[in-house]
């Protein structure tokens, strides 16, 4: 992976030690081991399907809805929509 301007490359140890800081900045980070990329951490974009699912999950958790209850409700809703 060629190094691009604006991309942050960090070693595994540095990333692990500064995880909260890297995640808090909301920037893309390429994690390396022995100088070779092994992972890319990308922030979830506002309005993305991933962000929507995360927000729904937080609301359900705050409401005390279990994962199993949410999955049952989702399955039932799918039957109504697709049957």
Residue pairs with C-beta under 8 A, 6 or more apart in sequence:
1 30
1 37
3 9
7 28
7 29
7 30
8 22
8 27
8 28
8 29
8 30
9 29
9 30
9 32
9 37
10 18
10 22
10 29
10 30
10 31
10 32
11 31
11 32
11 33
12 31
12 32
12 33
12 38
15 22
15 29
15 31
15 41
22 29
22 41
23 41
26 43
27 43
28 40
28 41
28 42
28 43
29 40
29 41
30 37
30 39
30 40
30 41
31 37
31 38
31 39
31 40
31 41
32 38
44 50
44 51
44 54
45 51
60 70
